[in-house]
Amino acid sequence: MAEKQSKGRLLRRFLPYYKKYWRIVIFDLFCAGLTTVCELVLPLIVRQITSAATNDIAALTVEMILRLGTIYLLLRLIDTAANYYMASVGHIMGVRLETDMRTDLFAHLQKLPFSYFDETKIGTLMSRITSDLFDVTEFAHHCPEELLITGIKIICAFVILAKMSLPLTLIIFAVVPIMIVVLSHFNRKMRAGFKESRRRVGELNAQIEDSLLGIRVVKSFAQEEAEVEKFKGGNYRFLDIKTKVYHIMASFQASTRLFDGIMYIVVVVAGAFFLRMGKIDAADYVAYLMYVTTLLNSIRRIVEFAEQFQRGMTGVERFCEILDVEPSIVDAPNAEELTNVRGEITFDHVRFAYSDESGDVLSHLDLTVRPGESIALVGPSGGGKTTLCNLIPRFYEISDGCVRIDGHDVRTLTLESLRKNIGVVAQDVYLFSGSVRENIAYGRPGATDEEIADAARLAGAHDFISALPDGYNTYVGERGVKLSGGQKQRISIARLFLKNPPILILDEATSALDNESERLVQQSLEALAKGRTTITIAHRLTTIRGADRILVLTADGIAEEGSHAELLSRGGIYADLYRLYGGE
């Protein structure tokens, strides 16, 4: 569980995002100051008019009234312009700051290893990237403004009121510390509530994503009602925490209204006694009431901002929680570029476990794959075939031993150069939402249309792509849902032809296909594998008979090794598997 961070520490981590926009922030605060001054001047104007009217009505001339009216009109025009700037440019700055944070968060997620995503729900991450940062916009814009405005109003109000009557001012401001203590208590509870509500909405998003992505399974098993009931559970858990938060917020606001009433009573009653004793005059009494109203309006603004502040701080906190996750797989300080790859792969006493609590998946594994050699990995599930392949591009970090490419320890190479030289074709093909062209070009951004078409021809995909409604511009749908399994697989192979890596990993690339699609894809894979170091994981053993070497990998390591004919003649594990799954 992430360590809870103080508000001060969160703010220190958040403030650097203002750096790019410091000019906007300064002018925004200048405008906030102008609006505050305009608001504070009105009671002084009313006090001057009231004083003139009660002391010497002749002093209340038309010239004086018009002069004061003109001054106030100019102040209101200034206030209008300043408010426009704050509401437009100030808010846009908040959106830009939110955008910067979201970019940093997404970029950081790209650096995290597979192990992080194995343990974290994608829906929860989506919630943190999007909705958690929505409130940061308002928080980023209003936080500096509200601090400045409130500070100016409280200080100026205290100075002005103290000049009128210091005893009455001290009586009024004696209530403020009590108010701060009570409201701070509710503030802390609100922050905890909002954080829990963010966590619950993340879980709800993850549940929605899981159900909608599996909608075909849901419908095929007629489990719509069960999914609705499961969703209701998560939805009502979210309702419970929101209900709790709003009870806390209602207590916060009710306490504020109670203190509002107390301060008004103090001013009205105590002020009346001071007026009766001649310690203040009528003009000061009216000004007092107006300034207390201004002070209470400031407190109300703080109340309204408090919820926004808590939401913003919760968003910043959850943002920092992800940024604090250190990437476990990074470039070494003096990492080298992998160039001129021959394709030799060596596993030297490799041991790997997914966590300290789990057992070893691979233990003291020794293996050398020669440049350009085609090897196949077979064996029972759980033997570590996919794990072995995932260690070559450093998707996971080995626990002990060494993995080398052309004699270079993969940990001494830059991740980018390492992974650019390795191509992976998996059973579960992932196509991005977009066109066929965009998905193939993912193999080498910036490739020309002719290069994309050539890659598709090599993969045996050009003909069916050309027959699509919009050819290479055809939209494939989310996860390629508009294409068949064989078509998606051949597009993924075209993507690799365009990438042109010297090392190829085929992870059960045809196991989910029908016979005809398997035949077409197998032809494409054979074309792709020519001249490359190739490691193939297969359950359909008929597809690997032509491999230079076949390894039978079990929980105890490499149990058998040899060509298809050699292993069959031995009558061991491979021969049994072949008769069971691949025999003719």
Protein Blocks (a to p, Z undefined) as FASTA:
>chain_A
ZZdddfklmmmmmmmmmmmmmmmmmmmmmmmmmmmmmmmmmmmmmmmmmmmmmmommlmc
fklmmmmmmmmmmmmmmmmmmmmmmmmmmmmmmmmmmmmmmmmmmmmmmmpcfklmmmpc
fklmmmmmmmmmmmmmmmmmmmmmmmmmmmmmmmmmmmmmmmmommlmmmmmmmmmmmmm
mmmmmmmmmmmmmmmmmmmmmmmmmmmmmmmmmmmmmmmnopmmmmmmmmmmmmmmmmmm
mmmmmmmmmmmmmmmmmmmmmmmmmmmmmmmmmmmnopacfklmmmmmmmmmmmmmmmmm
mmmmmmmmmmmmmmmmmmmmmmmpccfbdcdfklccdehifhiacdehiacdfbfkbccf
bghiacdddehiacddeddehilmmmmmmmmnomaccfbdcddeehiafklpcfklmmmm
pccddfbdcddeddfklmmmmmoghiafklmmmmmmmnopmmmmmmpmnlmmlcebjhhl
mpcfklmmmmmmmmmmmnopabdcdehkllmpcfklmmmmmmmmmmmmgopacddddfbl
mlmmmpmbdcdddfkbpfbgcdfklmmmnopmklmmmmmmmpZZ
